[in-house]
Amino acid sequence: IYHTKQLIANFSKERELAVFCDFHGHSRRKNIFMYGCHIPGSPEYSRLFPFVLSAINPFFIYSDCRFGNQKSKEATARMALFNEHKMHPCIYTLESTFCGNDQGPFAKYHLSTENLIQTGVDFCRSLIVH
């Protein structure tokens, strides 16, 4: 996290940070979803990008997303960057299941490498819409 923060600080000297997303695999929860931060007074700011992704990607389940600023997560990249970059709304952790989906058109379906690649493509497409 230390080096990631340094990299982003250097990048931010030349350009504005549009979005940061830490990609993970989740061993217990199903589906693909995001953890985001809560913006007091404007919660929609952090929820818009995941909502757009859910409209584009059939494996991404918006209702599984969680938005909060838990003290127990302060050591994560998401919270460290959120706290450092003055509550930037577009800092996320994307979690992809190891277990498969249990909702949507791909319920009871184990995700393939191609499905995960498609999710990455759709993530980038969501940036354009967002």
Secondary structure, DSSP 8 states (H G I E B T S, - for coil): -HHHHHHHHHHHTTS----EEEEEEESSS-SEEEEE---TT-THHHHHHHHHHHHH-TTB-GGG-EE---GGGTTSHHHHHHHHTTS-S-EEEEEEESS-BSSGGGBTB---HHHHHHHHHHHHHHHHH-
